[in-house]
Amino acid sequence: MRASLLQIAVDPDESVDSRRRRVASLVRRQQGADLVVLPELWPVGAFAYDSFADEAEALDGPTFDAMSGAARDAGVWLHAGSLVERDPEGRLFNTSLVLSPAGELVRTYRKIHRFGFDRGEATLMNAGAELVTVRLPEVTLGLATCYDLRFPELFRGLIDAGAELLVVPAGWPARRRAHWTLLAQARAVENQAYVLACSTAGTHAGVEQSGHSIVVDPWGEVLAEAGTDEEVLTVEFDPGKVAATREQFPALKDRLLGLAPPPLR
């Protein structure tokens, strides 16, 4: 299986519409990949809190339109990162979109753990409440977003629901990059699953981004890692390694404690 992580630089001098067109062009260039992954809130910037309300859109809005055409033209499964969703009731969510090679929207995931404590995303957006998996022809994806990476119980729930590949788009700040790498490897090792973690590059809203998108295998080995600039990170891997790892070292069978996961859809 071939996956491409598009580590997008969010430049405050580039308009959202221009960035949509540019990212759509990058997606179209990934013909031959099975899965393409974009970062969190790349249309507006994960820390551009003042722009969230103005740039919020419906699920079938301009970001979906641009990504749908790009996925169809490239013939890829596309995790289109996340956008600021405004639902019919006017509420805002940090919502990820997964599109099929036909350009159809097959799943959405609303970020459960919002970052910011008593400000920013935590006060401006509503929390999601459902774990989401997506079955691809070769592997089942488990969806999470950025700050979710710090909450291992979410990933246990995804594994219990059949996830073999954990996809984590992010807008992770550079000052905590060491945590980003450590947590991505920890989630892979403890769940014996692949982790594809795609972050942003550049600086937006005054916050330098970590970059360093990373692909980790079920043993915790880093298969590929980006630098700090905008970059396409492409890696080939064997989805069958998940089952093999769990068979060779069946630690998950020895679990004695656990919490009931949120509803799965």
Wavefront OBJ file of the C-alpha trace (Angstrom):
o trace
v 0.000 0.000 0.000
v 1.259 3.486 -0.836
v 0.341 6.541 1.223
v 1.270 10.185 0.675
v 1.148 12.721 3.491
v 0.942 16.313 2.226
v 2.598 18.542 4.825
v 1.022 21.851 3.802
v 2.513 25.243 4.715
v -0.186 27.641 5.881
v 0.978 31.084 4.772
v -1.088 33.982 6.190
v -0.451 35.943 2.992
v -2.114 33.245 0.866
v -5.891 33.411 0.597
v -7.964 30.415 1.589
v -9.319 30.068 -1.955
v -5.806 30.140 -3.392
v -4.638 27.520 -0.920
v -7.575 25.264 -1.803
v -6.599 25.419 -5.475
v -2.943 24.804 -4.696
v -3.642 21.844 -2.426
v -6.065 20.359 -4.952
v -3.265 20.505 -7.511
v -0.917 18.717 -5.094
v -3.499 15.989 -4.518
v -3.901 15.492 -8.275
v -0.167 14.822 -8.524
v -0.460 11.799 -6.207
v -1.728 9.406 -8.868
v -0.530 5.932 -7.968
v -1.022 6.424 -4.224
v -3.724 4.432 -2.464
v -4.259 6.975 0.317
v -3.485 10.702 0.530
v -3.625 12.554 3.868
v -3.821 16.306 4.522
v -3.259 18.172 7.818
v -5.679 19.653 10.330
v -7.481 22.908 9.444
v -5.150 23.590 6.529
v -7.642 25.914 4.756
v -7.551 28.482 7.581
v -4.805 27.451 10.043
v -5.221 25.590 13.310
v -4.349 28.637 15.433
v -6.126 31.275 13.348
v -8.945 31.479 15.875
v -10.113 34.909 14.720
v -10.847 33.480 11.271
v -12.795 30.396 12.314
v -16.265 31.949 12.157
v -15.637 33.787 8.871
v -14.148 30.730 7.147
v -16.602 28.131 8.520
v -18.378 26.111 5.830
v -20.860 23.320 5.325
v -19.647 19.787 4.683
v -20.532 20.197 1.007
v -18.881 23.606 0.801
v -15.894 24.861 -1.211
v -13.274 22.672 0.485
v -15.280 19.549 -0.251
v -15.814 20.672 -3.850
v -12.099 21.212 -4.405
v -11.040 17.981 -2.698
v -13.734 15.874 -4.341
v -12.547 16.808 -7.817
v -8.911 16.276 -6.854
v -9.546 12.828 -5.334
v -11.518 11.792 -8.412
v -8.871 13.037 -10.829
v -6.059 11.299 -8.924
v -8.087 8.144 -8.269
v -7.121 8.061 -4.562
v -8.726 7.658 -1.191
v -8.332 11.101 0.359
v -8.319 12.008 4.014
v -8.823 15.710 3.339
v -7.561 16.828 6.732
v -10.070 18.941 8.619
v -12.008 22.151 8.135
v -14.097 24.477 10.265
v -17.578 23.041 9.832
v -20.694 25.096 10.477
v -23.640 22.760 10.976
v -27.277 23.655 10.132
v -27.762 24.921 13.695
v -24.824 27.300 13.368
v -22.456 25.347 15.615
v -18.767 25.033 14.721
v -16.829 21.748 14.661
v -13.305 20.719 13.686
v -14.359 18.127 11.131
v -12.348 15.710 9.007
v -13.524 14.436 5.621
v -12.688 11.106 3.987
v -13.408 10.843 0.263
v -13.429 7.831 -2.028
v -11.544 7.614 -5.345
v -14.840 8.579 -6.959
v -14.794 11.852 -5.027
v -17.666 10.837 -2.764
v -17.773 11.799 0.916
v -17.802 8.476 2.759
v -17.100 9.499 6.381
v -16.696 12.544 8.594
v -15.084 12.774 12.023
v -15.684 15.642 14.428
v -12.674 16.148 16.689
v -13.460 14.970 20.203
v -10.679 16.617 22.227
v -10.462 20.355 21.516
v -7.243 22.170 22.347
v -6.927 25.447 24.218
v -8.152 24.760 27.758
v -10.177 27.942 28.416
v -9.580 29.684 25.090
v -9.192 29.136 21.347
v -10.569 25.984 19.797
v -11.850 24.712 23.155
v -14.221 27.671 23.490
v -15.059 28.311 19.832
v -15.852 24.779 18.651
v -18.131 22.017 19.804
v -16.769 18.584 20.657
v -17.478 15.519 18.594
v -18.884 12.468 20.345
v -18.337 9.486 18.043
v -15.418 7.259 17.156
v -15.117 6.767 13.413
v -13.489 4.039 11.331
v -13.334 3.743 7.553
v -12.920 0.472 5.690
v -10.614 0.739 2.665
v -10.013 -2.244 0.367
v -6.768 -3.180 2.130
v -7.040 -1.744 5.634
v -9.390 -0.164 8.181
v -8.619 3.412 9.164
v -9.219 4.858 12.615
v -9.689 8.637 12.641
v -8.311 11.121 15.176
v -7.159 14.742 15.048
v -4.156 16.515 16.598
v -4.819 16.958 20.365
v -6.631 13.591 20.328
v -3.145 12.069 20.128
v -2.717 12.712 23.860
v -5.702 10.538 24.826
v -4.857 6.836 24.468
v -8.352 5.651 25.385
v -9.666 7.075 22.101
v -7.218 4.919 20.168
v -8.069 1.815 22.203
v -11.673 2.364 21.171
v -10.665 2.615 17.525
v -8.632 -0.594 17.760
v -11.559 -2.377 19.389
v -13.641 -1.225 16.409
v -11.205 -2.848 13.983
v -8.771 -0.052 13.120
v -5.386 -1.122 11.756
v -4.108 2.238 10.526
v -4.527 5.345 12.704
v -4.681 8.602 10.738
v -3.933 11.797 12.655
v -4.014 15.140 10.813
v -2.637 17.952 12.961
v -1.583 21.550 13.308
v 1.016 20.765 15.980
v 3.186 23.620 17.326
v 6.961 23.416 16.949
v 7.577 24.057 20.649
v 6.078 20.645 21.455
v 7.483 18.691 18.523
v 9.199 16.154 20.793
v 5.776 15.207 22.170
v 4.426 14.808 18.638
v 7.022 12.198 17.689
v 6.884 10.425 21.037
v 3.103 10.164 21.099
v 2.849 8.984 17.480
v 5.257 6.145 18.251
v 3.515 5.328 21.537
v 0.095 5.062 19.875
v 1.595 2.720 17.251
v 3.360 0.468 19.770
v 0.577 0.188 22.324
v -2.070 -0.520 19.691
v 0.136 -2.536 17.332
v -1.086 -0.446 14.421
v 0.314 1.877 11.790
v 0.166 5.595 12.575
v 0.088 8.170 9.789
v 0.401 11.591 11.417
v 0.309 14.576 9.056
v 1.114 18.041 10.404
v 1.331 21.520 8.924
v 4.438 23.562 8.135
v 5.128 27.267 8.279
v 3.900 29.809 10.815
v 0.323 30.981 11.124
v -1.314 33.252 13.683
v 2.170 33.684 15.124
v 2.552 29.991 15.979
v 5.423 28.120 14.351
v 4.321 24.678 13.194
v 6.250 21.494 13.902
v 6.147 19.853 10.497
v 7.788 16.431 10.905
v 4.845 14.438 9.575
v 5.568 10.829 10.396
v 4.674 7.244 9.491
v 5.197 4.634 12.204
v 4.765 0.859 11.859
v 3.134 -1.487 14.433
v 6.495 -2.130 16.138
v 7.118 1.597 16.585
v 9.675 1.863 13.795
v 9.636 5.191 11.951
v 9.225 4.376 8.262
v 9.366 7.979 7.060
v 9.530 11.452 8.554
v 9.303 14.889 6.950
v 11.321 17.993 7.766
v 9.951 21.392 8.734
v 9.051 22.790 5.290
v 6.144 21.988 2.988
v 6.750 18.457 1.737
v 5.105 15.387 0.246
v 6.013 12.347 2.330
v 5.355 9.090 0.476
v 5.828 5.626 1.937
v 4.962 2.070 0.940
v 4.054 -0.442 3.620
v 2.404 -3.826 4.122
v -1.013 -3.651 5.821
v -0.643 -7.347 6.682
v 2.067 -6.430 9.176
v -0.607 -5.401 11.693
v -2.071 -8.889 11.982
v 1.407 -10.433 11.915
v 2.620 -8.193 14.740
v -0.417 -8.934 16.873
v 0.080 -12.642 16.294
v 3.821 -12.605 17.043
v 3.461 -10.477 20.172
v -0.174 -10.806 21.342
v -0.093 -8.132 24.036
v -3.574 -6.857 23.199
v -5.012 -10.204 24.292
v -3.706 -9.600 27.821
v -5.755 -6.448 28.413
v -7.592 -6.617 31.733
v -8.802 -3.030 32.121
v -10.685 -0.774 29.756
v -13.490 1.698 29.311
v -16.496 1.277 27.055
v -15.802 3.330 23.916
v -18.133 6.103 22.714
v -20.752 5.087 20.122
v -19.254 3.973 16.804
v -20.763 4.842 13.490
l 1 2 3 4 5 6 7 8 9 10 11 12 13 14 15 16 17 18 19 20 21 22 23 24 25 26 27 28 29 30 31 32 33 34 35 36 37 38 39 40 41 42 43 44 45 46 47 48 49 50 51 52 53 54 55 56 57 58 59 60 61 62 63 64 65 66 67 68 69 70 71 72 73 74 75 76 77 78 79 80 81 82 83 84 85 86 87 88 89 90 91 92 93 94 95 96 97 98 99 100 101 102 103 104 105 106 107 108 109 110 111 112 113 114 115 116 117 118 119 120 121 122 123 124 125 126 127 128 129 130 131 132 133 134 135 136 137 138 139 140 141 142 143 144 145 146 147 148 149 150 151 152 153 154 155 156 157 158 159 160 161 162 163 164 165 166 167 168 169 170 171 172 173 174 175 176 177 178 179 180 181 182 183 184 185 186 187 188 189 190 191 192 193 194 195 196 197 198 199 200 201 202 203 204 205 206 207 208 209 210 211 212 213 214 215 216 217 218 219 220 221 222 223 224 225 226 227 228 229 230 231 232 233 234 235 236 237 238 239 240 241 242 243 244 245 246 247 248 249 250 251 252 253 254 255 256 257 258 259 260 261 262 263 264 265
